[in-house]
């Protein structure tokens, strides 16, 4: 698997993650927790509370899109995002 996505949270948040358009997972991370996932091509992520959420793809921090909303829907994470 060529992609490693690590999610770290400073605040409680729920997530919906789809890996390579195959496997879907709903989960909650409590403040201070982190979780890693592996995929081949693409992750699609919805974040219930993006404030205090850090995403790291293959060791590089991702910049979340700016918005006033706490919820970030269908954020596409693929290798070109860190090139």
C-alpha positions in Angstrom: 0.0 0.0 0.0 1.5 3.3 -1.1 -0.5 5.8 1.0 -0.5 6.2 4.7 -3.0 8.7 6.2 -2.6 9.6 9.8 -5.4 11.6 11.6 -4.6 13.4 14.8 -7.2 15.3 16.8 -7.0 18.0 19.5 -10.8 18.0 19.9 -13.3 15.2 19.8 -14.5 14.5 16.3 -16.3 12.0 14.1 -15.1 10.8 10.7 -16.3 9.0 7.7 -13.5 7.6 5.6 -13.6 5.7 2.3 -10.4 4.0 1.2 -9.8 3.4 -2.5 -13.6 3.7 -3.1 -13.9 0.2 -1.5 -13.8 0.2 2.2 -15.9 2.7 4.3 -15.4 3.3 8.0 -17.2 5.6 10.5 -15.4 6.3 13.7 -14.9 8.9 16.5 -11.6 10.0 17.9 -11.4 11.6 21.3 -9.1 14.6 22.0 -5.5 13.6 21.8 -6.0 10.4 19.8 -4.6 9.4 16.5 -5.3 6.7 13.9 -3.5 5.6 10.7 -5.0 4.1 7.6 -3.3 2.6 4.5 -4.6 2.7 0.9 -3.4 2.5 -2.7 -4.9 5.4 -4.6 -7.3 7.7 -2.8 -9.0 8.5 0.5 -12.4 10.4 0.8 -12.8 11.9 4.2 -15.7 13.7 6.0 -14.7 15.4 9.2 -17.4 16.3 11.8 -15.2 18.9 13.6 -12.2 20.0 11.5 -10.9 22.4 14.1 -8.0 20.8 15.8 -7.8 18.0 13.3 -4.4 17.3 11.7 -4.0 15.1 8.6 -0.7 13.7 7.6 -0.2 11.9 4.3 3.0 9.9 3.9 4.7 12.1 6.5 3.5 15.4 5.1 1.0 17.7 6.8 -2.1 18.5 4.7 -3.8 21.9 4.6 -7.5 21.7 5.1 -9.7 23.8 2.8 -10.7 27.1 4.4 -14.4 27.5 5.4 -16.5 28.8 8.3 -18.1 25.4 8.7 -16.9 22.9 11.3 -17.9 20.0 9.0 -15.6 19.2 6.0 -17.4 17.0 3.5 -15.9 14.6 1.0 -12.3 15.9 1.2 -10.3 14.0 -1.5 -6.8 12.9 -0.5 -4.6 11.6 -3.2 -0.8 11.5 -3.8 -0.8 14.7 -6.0 -2.0 16.7 -3.0 1.5 16.5 -1.4 3.6 16.8 -4.6 
